[in-house]
Amino acid sequence: MAEALVFLVLKKIGASLAESATSTITSKLVKDISVLTEVDNRMKNIESEFVVMQAYISHADVYKANDKTFEAWLEQLRKVAYEVEDTIDEYTYLTGKQQTSRKMRFFRKIFPYSKNNVALRNIADQLKQLEARLQNLTSIKNRYSISITERGGSSNLNNYAHGEQHVSESPYFTSEDEIVGFGKETQNLIEWLTDGKQGRAIISICGMGGLGKTTLASSIYKNETTKRHFGYRAWVSVSQSFQVDDLLRRIAKKLFEKNQTIPNDIDTMDHTKLVETLQSHLHGRRYFIVLDDVWNKEAWSLLKRTFVENNCGSRVVITTRSEDVASLADEDRKMKLTTLSKEEAWDLFCKKAFERLDGKRCPASLKNWADKIVEKCQGLPLAIIAIGSLLSYKEKEEQEWRSFCKQLNWQLENNPELNGVANRVLNLSFIDLPSYLKNCFLYCGLFPEDYMIKRKTIIKLWIAEGFIEERGPGMTMEEVAEVYLKELVHRCLLQVVERNDFGRVKVLQIHDLVREITLTRSRKEMFGIAHANPEVIELGDEARRVSIHRGSGTLQPSKGSLQLRSFLLFDKQLSSSCIHNVSSNFRLLRVLSLRYANIDKVPNAVADLFNLHYLDLSYTKVKNIPTSLGRLLNLQALDLSCTFVLKLPKEVTILKKLRHLIVWCINDRQCRTFDCLSGASVSNDICRLRSLQTLQNIEASRVLVHKIGSLTQLRSLYIMKVRQSYCESLCASLAKMPHLSKISLYASNPDEILNLETLAPLPNLQKLWLTGRLEDGAVPSTFSSFGTLRELTMRWVYDGRGLAFLVGWFPKLKHMYLADMLQLVWINIEDGTMKSLQHLHLIGLQNLGRVPQGIKYLKSIQNMYLMDMPAAFIESLEGSGREIVEHISNIVYKD
């Protein structure tokens, strides 16, 4: 984990040096320029030390596992790294305060040269001391011979690899009666193995640690059908620290042992000879190889030449936690395991916990606590087996089980009999993560249990924390962060709950047991801590990131509060006075999330958080945004969703680094009235914020719609109170936004016309929401060019009698909402339009008296949702129109 911390500190040093190099304001901070030069030089020296140390510890994480001397040295390095981070952030705070003062036009008044000199001299002195301590750590490492050996030479490495192999292969010895919930999977695997296809087939079994991949592979390896089918079989655990020649020797010994004499020189053969020997042995023979616990594609690339393609019906099964590795399998031979159902989990638990009782049944007195324990395991077989086995030796008394249940998290962390759970479920996967992913993953553990983590939210948080690295001008940080997210999903560390229509992850979860183990590591490394119990909490003493979940009691600031980088509030009951009190101590904070907080105004102290990158005040009662918010020059994301803010101060337009600005107020949660949403008025100078990617929901003006075309990085634009006279300028501005994927246009009133005939095709447009009347009561012809559109919503947009969707229109459209078109009498849907439509919503179309005939052409439609539709339409649907919709599997009526 120290590797990830060093990675973050290096990023901050690089950002600080880059800012210093390009800023003319920093040089005006002091009279004595030499102190600025010294600060820069000290940072460069520390950067050089950390670059080398990061390379060292990233290699050592695997090879120095359980080495107490190395751990002690690493702890000292971690302390220095945290102090370096504090000093760099103090420097950023200092320069940010100075820049803010200049922007706000009272520079001399609050920040005189004398204070600057003292503050910068202190920073230079701190960096000097830290540089010396880093150099001393190198001396200590050499003095105590704290070193690593490359693969193949270290006894410590071999011991570690042996430990991994033992952990991975232990389910190989699982008895058949312990296998629960794999009936269908076992059947499929045996069919794939013995289906008679002659070509060599690669089969993968993929899933997170502890799901039972090895157990399942073991069951089919030992199955009598497969034993008879394959004359030559071998099982080998690959693990993270594999040595290819060692793997080949182990495979060879397994293949030779039952059929012919093992070559005498097998232990001294070089790589080429080993491969040739195995190729010769497998030629013309049907073989079955299990490669268990494969971590990367490199292992297969080094082994695949050995497994000859001999058209004898041979099979290779790979078990892995990585979806990238699993992709090596044949297209129709990939198996993704999921957690056990509640019934399967209970069955497995009872088999282990009550194996000494008749019928292996849970006593009634223990049922309540047993249910809680099984629920905590969330269908993870490894955890169920380990905990059940441990409980099988305990007294079957309620008090004993109650005590165990209440301290289950502690047991997982401290009980040596459960160490294997943490190791196999998470620790091995965590060690295997590259440094740039470790901080990102740990951050996910700060969310509450079973929390639905939105992709967009976690990406903004990662960026605000500085976890995301630049990967060239061709990719935004948001795009890089999404790559990170996909990597964590592919490694089975995060679970996808929902994807959008484009296949992108929309909502994620982290398995509760994985989350608990993650939080244990986070606390140990002082990365972050989550509070979920009523207690008095002193913020910042235990970790640099604090997440308050529920029943948090009283929050008290402490000296450690000054070092907090993230404060995430999920407790809706925390008093506003408590929030205002603690926020005054968040000097170096980068992330402040007060979503759903019980406050009606922005805490005064927020304006002094010069390092703040992320501010979430959504779903609060806040009405006004103070002008002092313009002091937050590092702010990247400001979320005012579902607040009562109707106007933004002009000072917001100073925030040049702002990437995401969201502000709206909801007036009608059913969205059935025209003015169900309100936006916010804002200065036309908002168009100077060239880094903006998200701008929702702002009120239009004649000047604003003309200037907004300068925001060429926009991906999402929601604009309210659009007048007909603005439309031509607005369409021209939209044409200048090549990345735009979401547009919401809201007319100023129900009678205002949205003239969109001049709207040019937008190459990346995916979602379009229109609220207001259309010109001439017709869908603009330009809509026929929206070939990438996935979602179309039209509300109050039509005052004519008929609506037509022509052949070729919207070929990729998945969702369509038609709502509150009071004059609409008929809808004409031509054959060949909307070929991909899956979900159709018809809402409040009071004069649509019958089912449109053309719905029968929408062959891909799956769901039709009807709300507040006239009785005549429903009668048509259930009578003469039934044949039109018979291909739709799900028709839902809503009041």
SULRABEL-V320930 format. One record per residue. N is the residue number from 1. PHI is phi in whole degrees, -180 to 180 (* if undefined). Layout:
n=N phi=PHI
n=N phi=PHI
This chain:
n=1 phi=*
n=2 phi=-59
n=3 phi=-59
n=4 phi=-68
n=5 phi=-63
n=6 phi=-62
n=7 phi=-58
n=8 phi=-66
n=9 phi=-63
n=10 phi=-61
n=11 phi=-62
n=12 phi=-69
n=13 phi=-63
n=14 phi=-60
n=15 phi=-65
n=16 phi=-67
n=17 phi=-64
n=18 phi=-65
n=19 phi=-64
n=20 phi=-65
n=21 phi=-69
n=22 phi=-100
n=23 phi=-94
n=24 phi=-90
n=25 phi=-73
n=26 phi=-59
n=27 phi=-67
n=28 phi=-90
n=29 phi=-71
n=30 phi=-140
n=31 phi=-76
n=32 phi=-88
n=33 phi=-67
n=34 phi=-62
n=35 phi=-69
n=36 phi=-66
n=37 phi=-62
n=38 phi=-65
n=39 phi=-59
n=40 phi=-62
n=41 phi=-66
n=42 phi=-63
n=43 phi=-63
n=44 phi=-65
n=45 phi=-65
n=46 phi=-65
n=47 phi=-59
n=48 phi=-62
n=49 phi=-62
n=50 phi=-69
n=51 phi=-59
n=52 phi=-70
n=53 phi=-65
n=54 phi=-62
n=55 phi=-62
n=56 phi=-67
n=57 phi=-72
n=58 phi=-66
n=59 phi=-77
n=60 phi=-80
n=61 phi=-52
n=62 phi=-81
n=63 phi=-83
n=64 phi=-113
n=65 phi=-57
n=66 phi=66
n=67 phi=-89
n=68 phi=-65
n=69 phi=-65
n=70 phi=-63
n=71 phi=-63
n=72 phi=-65
n=73 phi=-64
n=74 phi=-65
n=75 phi=-63
n=76 phi=-67
n=77 phi=-63
n=78 phi=-62
n=79 phi=-62
n=80 phi=-65
n=81 phi=-62
n=82 phi=-63
n=83 phi=-67
n=84 phi=-63
n=85 phi=-60
n=86 phi=-60
n=87 phi=-67
n=88 phi=-63
n=89 phi=-68
n=90 phi=-64
n=91 phi=-64
n=92 phi=-63
n=93 phi=-62
n=94 phi=-62
n=95 phi=-68
n=96 phi=-65
n=97 phi=-65
n=98 phi=-66
n=99 phi=-64
n=100 phi=-62
n=101 phi=-60
n=102 phi=-66
n=103 phi=-64
n=104 phi=-86
n=105 phi=72
n=106 phi=-141
n=107 phi=-55
n=108 phi=-63
n=109 phi=-64
n=110 phi=-107
n=111 phi=-140
n=112 phi=-70
n=113 phi=-55
n=114 phi=-59
n=115 phi=-68
n=116 phi=-61
n=117 phi=-60
n=118 phi=-65
n=119 phi=-63
n=120 phi=-70
n=121 phi=-64
n=122 phi=-62
n=123 phi=-65
n=124 phi=-62
n=125 phi=-67
n=126 phi=-63
n=127 phi=-64
n=128 phi=-63
n=129 phi=-65
n=130 phi=-67
n=131 phi=-62
n=132 phi=-65
n=133 phi=-67
n=134 phi=-64
n=135 phi=-65
n=136 phi=-67
n=137 phi=-63
n=138 phi=-64
n=139 phi=-64
n=140 phi=-62
n=141 phi=-58
n=142 phi=-71
n=143 phi=-64
n=144 phi=-101
n=145 phi=54
n=146 phi=-85
n=147 phi=-139
n=148 phi=-124
n=149 phi=-120
n=150 phi=-62
n=151 phi=-52
n=152 phi=108
n=153 phi=-117
n=154 phi=-95
n=155 phi=-66
n=156 phi=-62
n=157 phi=-62
n=158 phi=-63
n=159 phi=-64
n=160 phi=-64
n=161 phi=-62
n=162 phi=-63
n=163 phi=-63
n=164 phi=-61
n=165 phi=-62
n=166 phi=-64
n=167 phi=-63
n=168 phi=-71
n=169 phi=-89
n=170 phi=-59
n=171 phi=-66
n=172 phi=-60
n=173 phi=-98
n=174 phi=-66
n=175 phi=-78
n=176 phi=-62
n=177 phi=-73
n=178 phi=-90
n=179 phi=-86
n=180 phi=-129
n=181 phi=86
n=182 phi=-112
n=183 phi=-58
n=184 phi=-66
n=185 phi=-64
n=186 phi=-61
n=187 phi=-60
n=188 phi=-63
n=189 phi=-64
n=190 phi=-63
n=191 phi=-64
n=192 phi=-64
n=193 phi=-74
n=194 phi=-120
n=195 phi=-78
n=196 phi=89
n=197 phi=-68
n=198 phi=-81
n=199 phi=-69
n=200 phi=-64
n=201 phi=-120
n=202 phi=-105
n=203 phi=-119
n=204 phi=-120
n=205 phi=-122
n=206 phi=-122
n=207 phi=168
n=208 phi=-67
n=209 phi=-60
n=210 phi=92
n=211 phi=-79
n=212 phi=105
n=213 phi=-61
n=214 phi=-67
n=215 phi=-60
n=216 phi=-65
n=217 phi=-62
n=218 phi=-63
n=219 phi=-65
n=220 phi=-82
n=221 phi=-69
n=222 phi=-92
n=223 phi=-64
n=224 phi=-64
n=225 phi=-62
n=226 phi=-71
n=227 phi=-62
n=228 phi=-70
n=229 phi=-75
n=230 phi=-114
n=231 phi=-80
n=232 phi=-130
n=233 phi=-135
n=234 phi=-151
n=235 phi=-123
n=236 phi=-145
n=237 phi=-90
n=238 phi=-87
n=239 phi=65
n=240 phi=-74
n=241 phi=-107
n=242 phi=-68
n=243 phi=-121
n=244 phi=-58
n=245 phi=-67
n=246 phi=-64
n=247 phi=-61
n=248 phi=-63
n=249 phi=-65
n=250 phi=-65
n=251 phi=-63
n=252 phi=-61
n=253 phi=-64
n=254 phi=-68
n=255 phi=-72
n=256 phi=-83
n=257 phi=-60
n=258 phi=-101
n=259 phi=-120
n=260 phi=-162
n=261 phi=-67
n=262 phi=-70
n=263 phi=-55
n=264 phi=-62
n=265 phi=-96
n=266 phi=-59
n=267 phi=-81
n=268 phi=-115
n=269 phi=-64
n=270 phi=-81
n=271 phi=-59
n=272 phi=-61
n=273 phi=-65
n=274 phi=-61
n=275 phi=-62
n=276 phi=-64
n=277 phi=-63
n=278 phi=-69
n=279 phi=-60
n=280 phi=-65
n=281 phi=-69
n=282 phi=-87
n=283 phi=-61
n=284 phi=76
n=285 phi=-126
n=286 phi=-87
n=287 phi=-125
n=288 phi=-136
n=289 phi=-118
n=290 phi=-109
n=291 phi=-104
n=292 phi=-91
n=293 phi=63
n=294 phi=-90
n=295 phi=-101
n=296 phi=-150
n=297 phi=-68
n=298 phi=-58
n=299 phi=-58
n=300 phi=-68
n=301 phi=-63
n=302 phi=-84
n=303 phi=-105
n=304 phi=-63
n=305 phi=-62
n=306 phi=-70
n=307 phi=-90
n=308 phi=-65
n=309 phi=-90
n=310 phi=-113
n=311 phi=55
n=312 phi=-112
n=313 phi=81
n=314 phi=-75
n=315 phi=-138
n=316 phi=-124
n=317 phi=-107
n=318 phi=-116
n=319 phi=-105
n=320 phi=-160
n=321 phi=-95
n=322 phi=-105
n=323 phi=-68
n=324 phi=-64
n=325 phi=-66
n=326 phi=-61
n=327 phi=-67
n=328 phi=-70
n=329 phi=-70
n=330 phi=-58
n=331 phi=-56
n=332 phi=-102
n=333 phi=-130
n=334 phi=-113
n=335 phi=-118
n=336 phi=-110
n=337 phi=-80
n=338 phi=-123
n=339 phi=-69
n=340 phi=-71
n=341 phi=-68
n=342 phi=-59
n=343 phi=-67
n=344 phi=-65
n=345 phi=-63
n=346 phi=-65
n=347 phi=-60
n=348 phi=-65
n=349 phi=-61
n=350 phi=-63
n=351 phi=-61
n=352 phi=-91
n=353 phi=-73
n=354 phi=-120
n=355 phi=-65
n=356 phi=-91
n=357 phi=-96
n=358 phi=-62
n=359 phi=75
n=360 phi=51
n=361 phi=-107
n=362 phi=-79
n=363 phi=-62
n=364 phi=-58
n=365 phi=-69
n=366 phi=-104
n=367 phi=-57
n=368 phi=-60
n=369 phi=-75
n=370 phi=-64
n=371 phi=-59
n=372 phi=-64
n=373 phi=-67
n=374 phi=-64
n=375 phi=-61
n=376 phi=-63
n=377 phi=-75
n=378 phi=47
n=379 phi=73
n=380 phi=-89
n=381 phi=-56
n=382 phi=-59
n=383 phi=-65
n=384 phi=-61
n=385 phi=-66
n=386 phi=-65
n=387 phi=-70
n=388 phi=-61
n=389 phi=-63
n=390 phi=-64
n=391 phi=-72
n=392 phi=-64
n=393 phi=-96
n=394 phi=-90
n=395 phi=-63
n=396 phi=-87
n=397 phi=-119
n=398 phi=-59
n=399 phi=-60
n=400 phi=-63
n=401 phi=-75
n=402 phi=-62
n=403 phi=-62
n=404 phi=-64
n=405 phi=-61
n=406 phi=-71
n=407 phi=-113
n=408 phi=-61
n=409 phi=-61
n=410 phi=-64
n=411 phi=-59
n=412 phi=-61
n=413 phi=-84
n=414 phi=-117
n=415 phi=-78
n=416 phi=-61
n=417 phi=-72
n=418 phi=-111
n=419 phi=-59
n=420 phi=-62
n=421 phi=-63
n=422 phi=-62
n=423 phi=-66
n=424 phi=-82
n=425 phi=-74
n=426 phi=-132
n=427 phi=-58
n=428 phi=-64
n=429 phi=-66
n=430 phi=-67
n=431 phi=-60
n=432 phi=-75
n=433 phi=-69
n=434 phi=-66
n=435 phi=-59
n=436 phi=-72
n=437 phi=-99
n=438 phi=-66
n=439 phi=-63
n=440 phi=-60
n=441 phi=-68
n=442 phi=-60
n=443 phi=-63
n=444 phi=-63
n=445 phi=-71
n=446 phi=-79
n=447 phi=-75
n=448 phi=-63
n=449 phi=-57
n=450 phi=65
n=451 phi=-71
n=452 phi=-87
n=453 phi=-89
n=454 phi=-82
n=455 phi=-54
n=456 phi=-63
n=457 phi=-68
n=458 phi=-66
n=459 phi=-65
n=460 phi=-63
n=461 phi=-66
n=462 phi=-59
n=463 phi=-64
n=464 phi=-61
n=465 phi=-76
n=466 phi=87
n=467 phi=-79
n=468 phi=-97
n=469 phi=-92
n=470 phi=-74
n=471 phi=-127
n=472 phi=99
n=473 phi=-68
n=474 phi=-79
n=475 phi=-129
n=476 phi=-78
n=477 phi=-64
n=478 phi=-63
n=479 phi=-70
n=480 phi=-65
n=481 phi=-62
n=482 phi=-68
n=483 phi=-62
n=484 phi=-58
n=485 phi=-61
n=486 phi=-63
n=487 phi=-63
n=488 phi=-66
n=489 phi=-67
n=490 phi=-65
n=491 phi=-88
n=492 phi=63
n=493 phi=-94
n=494 phi=-123
n=495 phi=-106
n=496 phi=-80
n=497 phi=-93
n=498 phi=-151
n=499 phi=-115
n=500 phi=-85
n=501 phi=-67
n=502 phi=-100
n=503 phi=86
n=504 phi=-78
n=505 phi=-62
n=506 phi=-112
n=507 phi=-136
n=508 phi=-130
n=509 phi=-138
n=510 phi=-115
n=511 phi=-55
n=512 phi=-58
n=513 phi=-68
n=514 phi=-62
n=515 phi=-62
n=516 phi=-62
n=517 phi=-67
n=518 phi=-63
n=519 phi=-64
n=520 phi=-61
n=521 phi=-65
n=522 phi=-61
n=523 phi=-65
n=524 phi=-62
n=525 phi=-90
n=526 phi=60
n=527 phi=-76
n=528 phi=-167
n=529 phi=-146
n=530 phi=-116
n=531 phi=-112
n=532 phi=-134
n=533 phi=-126
n=534 phi=-64
n=535 phi=-171
n=536 phi=-87
n=537 phi=-113
n=538 phi=-95
n=539 phi=-74
n=540 phi=93
n=541 phi=-74
n=542 phi=-105
n=543 phi=-164
n=544 phi=-93
n=545 phi=-134
n=546 phi=-124
n=547 phi=-123
n=548 phi=-103
n=549 phi=-94
n=550 phi=-158
n=551 phi=54
n=552 phi=-77
n=553 phi=66
n=554 phi=-119
n=555 phi=-100
n=556 phi=-123
n=557 phi=-68
n=558 phi=-141
n=559 phi=-59
n=560 phi=-69
n=561 phi=-60
n=562 phi=-66
n=563 phi=-95
n=564 phi=-65
n=565 phi=-108
n=566 phi=-136
n=567 phi=-129
n=568 phi=-113
n=569 phi=-107
n=570 phi=-117
n=571 phi=-86
n=572 phi=-74
n=573 phi=-94
n=574 phi=-62
n=575 phi=-68
n=576 phi=-65
n=577 phi=-63
n=578 phi=-66
n=579 phi=-63
n=580 phi=-63
n=581 phi=-67
n=582 phi=-73
n=583 phi=-66
n=584 phi=-73
n=585 phi=-110
n=586 phi=-95
n=587 phi=-59
n=588 phi=-103
n=589 phi=-63
n=590 phi=-108
n=591 phi=-128
n=592 phi=-131
n=593 phi=-114
n=594 phi=-113
n=595 phi=-56
n=596 phi=68
n=597 phi=-67
n=598 phi=-85
n=599 phi=-133
n=600 phi=-119
n=601 phi=-149
n=602 phi=-71
n=603 phi=-54
n=604 phi=-57
n=605 phi=-66
n=606 phi=-59
n=607 phi=-65
n=608 phi=-101
n=609 phi=-89
n=610 phi=-68
n=611 phi=-93
n=612 phi=-66
n=613 phi=-112
n=614 phi=-140
n=615 phi=-132
n=616 phi=-117
n=617 phi=-116
n=618 phi=-65
n=619 phi=59
n=620 phi=-109
n=621 phi=-98
n=622 phi=-62
n=623 phi=-111
n=624 phi=-126
n=625 phi=-104
n=626 phi=-69
n=627 phi=-63
n=628 phi=-65
n=629 phi=-64
n=630 phi=-66
n=631 phi=-77
n=632 phi=-87
n=633 phi=-71
n=634 phi=-93
n=635 phi=-64
n=636 phi=-108
n=637 phi=-136
n=638 phi=-129
n=639 phi=-112
n=640 phi=-120
n=641 phi=-61
n=642 phi=53
n=643 phi=-109
n=644 phi=-113
n=645 phi=-80
n=646 phi=-115
n=647 phi=-150
n=648 phi=-103
n=649 phi=-68
n=650 phi=-60
n=651 phi=-61
n=652 phi=-60
n=653 phi=-74
n=654 phi=-81
n=655 phi=-78
n=656 phi=-66
n=657 phi=-91
n=658 phi=-64
n=659 phi=-111
n=660 phi=-139
n=661 phi=-128
n=662 phi=-126
n=663 phi=-149
n=664 phi=-163
n=665 phi=-125
n=666 phi=-98
n=667 phi=-105
n=668 phi=-145
n=669 phi=-68
n=670 phi=-83
n=671 phi=55
n=672 phi=-105
n=673 phi=-100
n=674 phi=-61
n=675 phi=-97
n=676 phi=-65
n=677 phi=-124
n=678 phi=-123
n=679 phi=-101
n=680 phi=-129
n=681 phi=-79
n=682 phi=-151
n=683 phi=-61
n=684 phi=-61
n=685 phi=-70
n=686 phi=-58
n=687 phi=-72
n=688 phi=-86
n=689 phi=-84
n=690 phi=-71
n=691 phi=-88
n=692 phi=-61
n=693 phi=-112
n=694 phi=-127
n=695 phi=-140
n=696 phi=-142
n=697 phi=-103
n=698 phi=-111
n=699 phi=-88
n=700 phi=-79
n=701 phi=-143
n=702 phi=-61
n=703 phi=-71
n=704 phi=-61
n=705 phi=-66
n=706 phi=-76
n=707 phi=-84
n=708 phi=-65
n=709 phi=-62
n=710 phi=-73
n=711 phi=-86
n=712 phi=-75
n=713 phi=-92
n=714 phi=-61
n=715 phi=-107
n=716 phi=-138
n=717 phi=-135
n=718 phi=-117
n=719 phi=-130
n=720 phi=-107
n=721 phi=54
n=722 phi=-81
n=723 phi=-102
n=724 phi=-58
n=725 phi=-70
n=726 phi=-89
n=727 phi=-62
n=728 phi=-63
n=729 phi=-65
n=730 phi=-64
n=731 phi=-62
n=732 phi=-64
n=733 phi=-68
n=734 phi=-61
n=735 phi=-65
n=736 phi=-91
n=737 phi=-111
n=738 phi=-68
n=739 phi=-96
n=740 phi=-61
n=741 phi=-119
n=742 phi=-134
n=743 phi=-134
n=744 phi=-127
n=745 phi=-116
n=746 phi=-124
n=747 phi=-67
n=748 phi=-71
n=749 phi=-160
n=750 phi=-62
n=751 phi=-95
n=752 phi=-74
n=753 phi=-96
n=754 phi=-98
n=755 phi=-94
n=756 phi=-112
n=757 phi=-63
n=758 phi=-92
n=759 phi=-71
n=760 phi=-76
n=761 phi=-56
n=762 phi=-106
n=763 phi=-64
n=764 phi=-119
n=765 phi=-69
n=766 phi=-118
n=767 phi=-134
n=768 phi=-136
n=769 phi=-118
n=770 phi=-124
n=771 phi=-131
n=772 phi=143
n=773 phi=-74
n=774 phi=-92
n=775 phi=-58
n=776 phi=61
n=777 phi=59
n=778 phi=-141
n=779 phi=-67
n=780 phi=-57
n=781 phi=-63
n=782 phi=-63
n=783 phi=-62
n=784 phi=-64
n=785 phi=-94
n=786 phi=-84
n=787 phi=-73
n=788 phi=-100
n=789 phi=-65
n=790 phi=-110
n=791 phi=-140
n=792 phi=-132
n=793 phi=-122
n=794 phi=-129
n=795 phi=-125
n=796 phi=56
n=797 phi=-99
n=798 phi=-136
n=799 phi=-125
n=800 phi=-93
n=801 phi=-90
n=802 phi=-131
n=803 phi=-133
n=804 phi=-120
n=805 phi=-118
n=806 phi=-91
n=807 phi=-57
n=808 phi=91
n=809 phi=-73
n=810 phi=47
n=811 phi=-65
n=812 phi=-111
n=813 phi=-64
n=814 phi=-109
n=815 phi=-123
n=816 phi=-137
n=817 phi=-118
n=818 phi=-120
n=819 phi=-137
n=820 phi=54
n=821 phi=-98
n=822 phi=-69
n=823 phi=-96
n=824 phi=-69
n=825 phi=-108
n=826 phi=-143
n=827 phi=-128
n=828 phi=-102
n=829 phi=-116
n=830 phi=-80
n=831 phi=-65
n=832 phi=106
n=833 phi=-100
n=834 phi=47
n=835 phi=-66
n=836 phi=-107
n=837 phi=-61
n=838 phi=-116
n=839 phi=-133
n=840 phi=-120
n=841 phi=-114
n=842 phi=-118
n=843 phi=-133
n=844 phi=61
n=845 phi=-90
n=846 phi=-67
n=847 phi=-110
n=848 phi=-85
n=849 phi=-90
n=850 phi=-149
n=851 phi=-70
n=852 phi=-59
n=853 phi=-59
n=854 phi=-68
n=855 phi=-60
n=856 phi=-64
n=857 phi=-82
n=858 phi=-85
n=859 phi=-67
n=860 phi=-89
n=861 phi=-66
n=862 phi=-112
n=863 phi=-134
n=864 phi=-126
n=865 phi=-109
n=866 phi=-120
n=867 phi=-137
n=868 phi=53
n=869 phi=-93
n=870 phi=-65
n=871 phi=-61
n=872 phi=-62
n=873 phi=-66
n=874 phi=-64
n=875 phi=-62
n=876 phi=-63
n=877 phi=-63
n=878 phi=-89
n=879 phi=-117
n=880 phi=-65
n=881 phi=-89
n=882 phi=-62
n=883 phi=-65
n=884 phi=-65
n=885 phi=-111
n=886 phi=-66
n=887 phi=-84
n=888 phi=-88
n=889 phi=-74
n=890 phi=-140
n=891 phi=-117
n=892 phi=-115
n=893 phi=-100
n=894 phi=-124
n=895 phi=-75
